[in-house]
Protein backbone atom coordinates (compact mmCIF):
# COMPACT_ATOMS: atom_id res chain seq x y z
CA UNK A 1 0.00 0.00 0.00
CA UNK A 2 1.33 3.43 -0.87
CA UNK A 3 2.52 5.82 1.81
CA UNK A 4 -0.11 8.47 1.15
CA UNK A 5 -3.17 8.82 -1.03
CA UNK A 6 -3.06 12.17 -2.81
CA UNK A 7 -6.81 12.59 -2.79
CA UNK A 8 -10.11 11.05 -1.83
CA UNK A 9 -10.70 10.28 -5.52
CA UNK A 10 -7.52 8.18 -5.60
CA UNK A 11 -8.59 6.37 -2.43
CA UNK A 12 -12.07 5.68 -3.75
CA UNK A 13 -10.60 4.46 -7.01
CA UNK A 14 -8.49 1.94 -5.16
CA UNK A 15 -11.57 0.69 -3.33
CA UNK A 16 -13.69 0.40 -6.48
CA UNK A 17 -13.44 -3.39 -6.42
CA UNK A 18 -14.16 -3.71 -2.70
CA UNK A 19 -17.85 -4.73 -3.02
CA UNK A 20 -16.97 -7.76 -5.11
CA UNK A 21 -13.93 -8.60 -3.05
CA UNK A 22 -15.98 -8.57 0.13
CA UNK A 23 -18.79 -10.56 -1.42
CA UNK A 24 -21.33 -7.78 -1.78
CA UNK A 25 -22.65 -5.88 -4.75
CA UNK A 26 -25.26 -3.48 -6.01
CA UNK A 27 -26.12 0.17 -5.67
CA UNK A 28 -27.30 -0.19 -2.07
CA UNK A 29 -23.83 -1.31 -1.02
CA UNK A 30 -22.12 1.65 -2.66
CA UNK A 31 -24.69 4.05 -1.25
CA UNK A 32 -24.52 2.82 2.35
CA UNK A 33 -20.80 2.20 2.73
CA UNK A 34 -18.62 4.75 4.52
CA UNK A 35 -14.82 4.66 4.22
CA UNK A 36 -12.56 5.61 7.12
CA UNK A 37 -8.77 5.72 6.80
CA UNK A 38 -6.38 5.12 9.70
CA UNK A 39 -2.93 6.33 8.69
CA UNK A 40 -0.19 4.53 10.55
CA UNK A 41 3.53 4.00 9.88
CA UNK A 42 5.97 2.08 7.74
CA UNK A 43 6.43 -1.64 7.21
CA UNK A 44 8.00 -3.42 10.16
CA UNK A 45 6.85 -0.89 12.76
CA UNK A 46 4.10 -1.03 15.40
CA UNK A 47 1.62 1.52 14.04
CA UNK A 48 0.64 -0.42 10.92
CA UNK A 49 -0.40 -3.70 12.60
CA UNK A 50 -2.20 -1.78 15.38
CA UNK A 51 -4.05 0.32 12.79
CA UNK A 52 -5.01 -2.91 11.04
CA UNK A 53 -6.51 -4.29 14.25
CA UNK A 54 -8.44 -1.07 14.88
CA UNK A 55 -9.72 -1.07 11.30
CA UNK A 56 -10.93 -4.65 11.72
CA UNK A 57 -12.62 -3.81 15.02
CA UNK A 58 -14.59 -0.78 13.84
CA UNK A 59 -15.53 -2.10 10.36
CA UNK A 60 -18.90 -3.63 9.59
CA UNK A 61 -19.62 -3.48 5.82
CA UNK A 62 -23.22 -3.40 4.59
CA UNK A 63 -24.61 -6.93 4.58
CA UNK A 64 -22.15 -8.25 7.17
CA UNK A 65 -23.40 -10.63 9.88
CA UNK A 66 -24.73 -8.71 12.88
CA UNK A 67 -22.78 -8.55 16.14
CA UNK A 68 -25.44 -10.41 18.15
CA UNK A 69 -25.28 -13.24 15.61
CA UNK A 70 -21.54 -13.72 15.91
CA UNK A 71 -20.51 -11.21 13.23
CA UNK A 72 -18.77 -7.87 13.28
CA UNK A 73 -19.41 -5.54 16.21
CA UNK A 74 -18.12 -2.54 14.30
CA UNK A 75 -19.97 0.52 13.04
CA UNK A 76 -22.73 -0.50 10.60
CA UNK A 77 -21.81 0.43 7.03
CA UNK A 78 -18.24 1.42 7.91
CA UNK A 79 -15.18 0.07 6.07
CA UNK A 80 -11.98 1.17 7.80
CA UNK A 81 -8.61 0.94 6.04
CA UNK A 82 -5.18 0.82 7.68
CA UNK A 83 -2.90 2.93 5.48
CA UNK A 84 0.90 3.03 5.69
CA UNK A 85 2.58 6.44 5.94
CA UNK A 86 5.65 8.22 7.30
CA UNK A 87 4.11 8.10 10.80
CA UNK A 88 3.28 10.80 13.36
CA UNK A 89 4.09 14.13 11.68
CA UNK A 90 2.78 12.95 8.31
CA UNK A 91 -0.39 11.62 9.96
CA UNK A 92 -1.35 14.78 11.85
CA UNK A 93 -0.59 16.79 8.71
CA UNK A 94 -2.89 14.56 6.64
CA UNK A 95 -5.69 14.90 9.19
CA UNK A 96 -5.36 18.69 9.40
CA UNK A 97 -5.42 19.00 5.60
CA UNK A 98 -8.33 16.58 5.13
CA UNK A 99 -6.24 13.93 3.37
CA UNK A 100 -7.06 11.33 6.04
CA UNK A 101 -9.92 10.76 8.45
CA UNK A 102 -7.73 9.58 11.32
CA UNK A 103 -4.24 8.42 12.20
CA UNK A 104 -1.87 7.28 14.92
CA UNK A 105 0.70 9.69 16.36
CA UNK A 106 2.87 10.10 19.43
CA UNK A 107 1.50 12.34 22.18
CA UNK A 108 4.27 14.92 21.87
CA UNK A 109 3.69 15.41 18.14
CA UNK A 110 -0.08 15.69 18.63
CA UNK A 111 0.33 18.35 21.33
CA UNK A 112 2.98 20.32 19.45
CA UNK A 113 0.97 20.25 16.21
CA UNK A 114 -2.24 21.37 17.91
CA UNK A 115 -0.46 24.25 19.63
CA UNK A 116 1.83 25.23 16.72
CA UNK A 117 5.00 24.44 18.65
CA UNK A 118 8.31 22.80 17.76
CA UNK A 119 8.58 22.21 14.02
CA UNK A 120 4.95 23.26 13.46
CA UNK A 121 4.75 26.87 12.32
CA UNK A 122 0.97 27.04 12.55
CA UNK A 123 -1.63 25.46 14.80
CA UNK A 124 -3.24 22.24 13.61
CA UNK A 125 -6.51 23.24 15.22
CA UNK A 126 -8.56 20.40 13.72
CA UNK A 127 -6.79 17.66 15.69
CA UNK A 128 -8.92 15.78 18.20
CA UNK A 129 -8.11 12.64 20.19
CA UNK A 130 -10.14 9.41 20.17
CA UNK A 131 -7.93 7.52 22.64
CA UNK A 132 -4.51 7.06 24.14
CA UNK A 133 -3.42 3.59 23.04
CA UNK A 134 -0.08 2.26 24.32
CA UNK A 135 3.42 3.38 25.35
CA UNK A 136 6.07 3.68 22.63
CA UNK A 137 9.64 3.02 23.69
CA UNK A 138 12.75 4.57 22.18
CA UNK A 139 14.95 1.78 20.76
CA UNK A 140 18.61 2.35 19.89
CA UNK A 141 19.62 -0.78 18.01
CA UNK A 142 23.21 -1.93 17.52
CA UNK A 143 24.59 -4.93 15.63
CA UNK A 144 25.28 -8.11 17.59
CA UNK A 145 28.42 -7.52 19.65
CA UNK A 146 28.25 -3.76 19.08
CA UNK A 147 29.36 -1.53 21.93
CA UNK A 148 28.38 2.05 22.73
CA UNK A 149 29.63 3.74 25.87
CA UNK A 150 27.29 6.72 25.58
CA UNK A 151 25.02 8.44 23.08
CA UNK A 152 27.79 10.98 22.52
CA UNK A 153 29.83 8.20 20.87
CA UNK A 154 27.40 8.21 17.91
CA UNK A 155 29.19 11.29 16.57
CA UNK A 156 30.75 10.47 13.21
CA UNK A 157 28.86 7.20 12.83
CA UNK A 158 26.29 5.99 10.30
CA UNK A 159 22.98 6.27 12.15
CA UNK A 160 19.41 5.59 11.08
CA UNK A 161 17.20 8.38 12.42
CA UNK A 162 13.88 7.14 10.94
CA UNK A 163 11.87 8.77 8.16
CA UNK A 164 11.32 12.47 7.65
CA UNK A 165 7.86 13.41 8.89
CA UNK A 166 7.99 10.98 11.80
CA UNK A 167 7.74 11.61 15.52
CA UNK A 168 10.75 9.34 15.96
CA UNK A 169 13.03 11.63 13.96
CA UNK A 170 11.87 14.67 15.91
CA UNK A 171 12.65 12.92 19.20
CA UNK A 172 15.95 11.47 17.97
CA UNK A 173 17.29 14.81 16.74
CA UNK A 174 16.38 16.33 20.10
CA UNK A 175 18.12 13.49 21.96
CA UNK A 176 21.23 13.95 19.84
CA UNK A 177 21.16 17.73 20.36
CA UNK A 178 20.96 17.30 24.13
CA UNK A 179 24.05 15.11 23.90
CA UNK A 180 25.97 17.64 21.82
CA UNK A 181 25.43 16.05 18.41
CA UNK A 182 24.03 17.94 15.42
CA UNK A 183 22.51 16.11 12.46
CA UNK A 184 25.57 17.13 10.45
CA UNK A 185 27.81 15.37 12.99
CA UNK A 186 26.55 11.94 11.93
CA UNK A 187 25.97 10.19 8.63
CA UNK A 188 22.19 10.33 9.00
CA UNK A 189 19.97 7.87 7.14
CA UNK A 190 16.23 8.58 6.92
CA UNK A 191 14.81 5.07 6.72
CA UNK A 192 11.72 3.10 7.72
CA UNK A 193 12.05 0.23 10.23
CA UNK A 194 12.65 -2.53 7.69
CA UNK A 195 15.17 -0.49 5.71
CA UNK A 196 17.01 0.34 8.93
CA UNK A 197 17.15 -3.31 9.95
CA UNK A 198 18.33 -4.41 6.51
CA UNK A 199 21.13 -1.84 6.39
CA UNK A 200 22.31 -2.65 9.91
CA UNK A 201 22.41 -6.32 8.92
CA UNK A 202 24.48 -5.47 5.83
CA UNK A 203 26.91 -3.31 7.77
CA UNK A 204 25.73 -0.09 6.13
CA UNK A 205 24.63 1.37 9.48
CA UNK A 206 26.37 1.43 12.85
CA UNK A 207 23.09 1.95 14.73
CA UNK A 208 19.50 3.02 14.22
CA UNK A 209 16.67 4.54 16.25
CA UNK A 210 13.00 3.62 16.34
CA UNK A 211 10.29 4.83 18.71
CA UNK A 212 7.56 2.21 18.86
CA UNK A 213 5.77 -0.31 21.00
CA UNK A 214 7.81 -3.44 21.58
CA UNK A 215 8.11 -5.91 20.00
CA UNK A 216 8.73 -4.06 16.73
CA UNK A 217 8.51 -6.49 13.82
CA UNK A 218 11.61 -5.37 11.92
CA UNK A 219 13.73 -5.53 15.08
CA UNK A 220 12.32 -8.92 16.04
CA UNK A 221 13.21 -10.32 12.62
CA UNK A 222 16.70 -8.86 12.77
CA UNK A 223 17.24 -10.21 16.30
CA UNK A 224 16.14 -13.69 15.23
CA UNK A 225 18.42 -13.76 12.16
CA UNK A 226 21.54 -11.63 12.63
CA UNK A 227 21.24 -10.79 16.32
CA UNK A 228 21.16 -7.33 17.92
CA UNK A 229 22.16 -5.29 20.95
CA UNK A 230 19.89 -2.67 22.53
CA UNK A 231 21.53 0.38 24.05
CA UNK A 232 20.50 0.99 27.65
CA UNK A 233 20.39 4.73 28.40
CA UNK A 234 22.17 5.97 31.51
CA UNK A 235 20.27 7.66 34.33
CA UNK A 236 21.81 11.01 33.34
CA UNK A 237 20.86 10.59 29.67
CA UNK A 238 17.25 9.76 30.53
CA UNK A 239 16.94 12.58 33.05
CA UNK A 240 18.30 15.16 30.60
CA UNK A 241 15.96 14.00 27.86
CA UNK A 242 12.70 13.91 29.85
CA UNK A 243 13.53 17.35 31.28
CA UNK A 244 13.71 18.79 27.76
CA UNK A 245 10.94 16.63 26.26
CA UNK A 246 8.29 16.33 29.03
CA UNK A 247 5.91 14.10 27.05
CA UNK A 248 8.43 11.29 27.46
CA UNK A 249 9.02 9.44 30.72
CA UNK A 250 11.41 6.82 32.12
CA UNK A 251 10.49 3.36 30.87
CA UNK A 252 12.04 -0.06 30.37
CA UNK A 253 12.01 -2.58 27.55
CA UNK A 254 11.68 -5.91 29.37
CA UNK A 255 14.28 -8.59 28.92
CA UNK A 256 13.49 -11.23 26.30
CA UNK A 257 11.33 -8.81 24.32
CA UNK A 258 13.73 -9.65 21.49
CA UNK A 259 15.75 -12.81 20.84
CA UNK A 260 19.17 -12.67 22.42
CA UNK A 261 18.46 -9.59 24.58
CA UNK A 262 18.07 -11.13 28.01
CA UNK A 263 18.44 -8.08 30.23
CA UNK A 264 16.18 -5.10 30.81
CA UNK A 265 16.91 -2.09 28.58
CA UNK A 266 16.53 1.31 30.27
CA UNK A 267 14.94 3.81 27.94
CA UNK A 268 12.16 6.41 27.64
CA UNK A 269 8.63 6.17 26.27
CA UNK A 270 5.77 8.31 24.96
CA UNK A 271 2.08 7.53 24.51
CA UNK A 272 0.69 6.63 21.08
CA UNK A 273 -2.67 8.28 20.37
CA UNK A 274 -5.45 7.76 17.86
CA UNK A 275 -6.31 11.15 16.39
CA UNK A 276 -9.18 12.33 14.19
CA UNK A 277 -10.37 15.54 12.58
CA UNK A 278 -12.75 17.85 14.43
CA UNK A 279 -14.80 17.90 11.21
CA UNK A 280 -15.77 14.24 11.63
CA UNK A 281 -19.43 13.90 12.75
CA UNK A 282 -19.94 13.39 16.47
CA UNK A 283 -22.16 10.33 16.05
CA UNK A 284 -19.61 8.54 13.86
CA UNK A 285 -16.81 9.02 16.40
CA UNK A 286 -19.14 8.03 19.24
CA UNK A 287 -19.95 4.81 17.39
CA UNK A 288 -16.28 4.17 16.57
CA UNK A 289 -15.26 4.74 20.19
CA UNK A 290 -18.02 2.44 21.43
CA UNK A 291 -17.01 -0.27 18.96
CA UNK A 292 -13.42 0.00 20.12
CA UNK A 293 -14.31 -1.05 23.65
CA UNK A 294 -16.71 -3.96 23.12
CA UNK A 295 -15.99 -7.46 24.45
CA UNK A 296 -15.43 -8.60 20.87
CA UNK A 297 -12.85 -5.84 20.36
CA UNK A 298 -11.11 -6.86 23.57
CA UNK A 299 -10.67 -10.41 22.29
CA UNK A 300 -9.24 -9.15 19.00
CA UNK A 301 -6.81 -6.83 20.78
CA UNK A 302 -5.66 -9.52 23.20
CA UNK A 303 -5.06 -12.05 20.43
CA UNK A 304 -3.47 -9.59 17.99
CA UNK A 305 -0.19 -7.68 18.23
CA UNK A 306 1.52 -7.96 21.63
CA UNK A 307 1.27 -4.19 22.15
CA UNK A 308 -2.50 -4.25 21.58
CA UNK A 309 -2.95 -5.93 24.96
CA UNK A 310 -1.91 -2.63 26.52
CA UNK A 311 -4.77 -0.77 24.84
CA UNK A 312 -7.13 -0.48 27.81
CA UNK A 313 -10.23 1.60 28.55
CA UNK A 314 -8.80 2.59 31.94
CA UNK A 315 -5.83 4.33 30.26
CA UNK A 316 -7.71 5.66 27.22
CA UNK A 317 -7.27 9.26 28.39
CA UNK A 318 -3.87 8.96 30.09
CA UNK A 319 -1.56 11.89 29.32
CA UNK A 320 -4.03 13.30 26.78
CA UNK A 321 -3.27 17.04 26.62
CA UNK A 322 -5.10 17.77 23.35
CA UNK A 323 -8.90 18.16 23.06
CA UNK A 324 -10.92 14.96 22.85
CA UNK A 325 -13.38 14.63 19.98
CA UNK A 326 -16.94 15.35 21.24
CA UNK A 327 -18.12 11.92 20.10
CA UNK A 328 -15.40 10.16 22.10
CA UNK A 329 -15.95 12.53 25.01
CA UNK A 330 -19.64 11.59 25.14
CA UNK A 331 -18.76 7.90 25.30
CA UNK A 332 -16.15 8.34 28.05
CA UNK A 333 -18.54 10.41 30.13
CA UNK A 334 -21.19 7.72 29.86
CA UNK A 335 -18.64 5.13 31.03
CA UNK A 336 -17.44 7.32 33.92
CA UNK A 337 -13.92 7.56 32.50
CA UNK A 338 -14.32 11.31 32.08
CA UNK A 339 -16.01 13.29 34.83
Secondary structure, DSSP 8 states (H G I E B T S, - for coil): --S--S-HHHHHHHGGGHHHHTT--SHHHHHH-EEEEEE---TTSSHHHHHHHHHHHHEE-TT---GGGTS--SEETEEEEEE--S-HHHHHHHHHHTS-SEEEEEHHHHHHHHHT-TT-SS--TTEEEEEEEEEEEEEEEEETT---S-GGGGTTSEEE---TT-HHHHHHHHHHHHTT--GGGSEEE---HHHHHHHHHTTS-SEEEEEE-SS-HHHHHHHHHT-EEE----HHHHHHHHHHSTT-EEEEE-TTSSTT--S-EEEEEEEEEEEEETTS-HHHHHHHHHHHTSHHHHHHHHHS-GGGGG--GGGTTTT--S-B-HHHHHHHHHTTS--
